[in-house]
Amino acid sequence: MPDPKLQIQMLHDRVMIKILDGDGERRSSAGIVIPATAQVAKRLVWGEVAGVGQHVRTVKFGDRVLLAPDDQYEVEVQGSAYLVMRERDLHAVASKRSEHGTGLYL
């Protein structure tokens, strides 16, 4: 039986990610349903950072990140699946929009 107080400290530049998007069907911007079995190219997915190592510099716990789920290590912790990857394998970090804009004028 897993310990409910289990805490995981990632090492070095490793990041643990909880995948946010499901593998189900999705809709195009025109409203067309795209089945889960349709695959045109490798698809990037959004995830939430659930743990970071001490050498991770650009993301923190709770950040929403863009990643390629293929060829990553998957681990199950207390019934939930997570991906473990290096920070350099992340493609983007989502940020919340500022209420007052960016402060830049074009």
Secondary structure, DSSP 8 states (H G I E B T S, - for coil): ---TT------TTEEEEEE-S-SS-EE-TT--EE-TT--SS---EEEEEEEE-TT--S--TT-EEEE--TT-EEEEETTEEEEEEEGGG--EE-----TT--S---
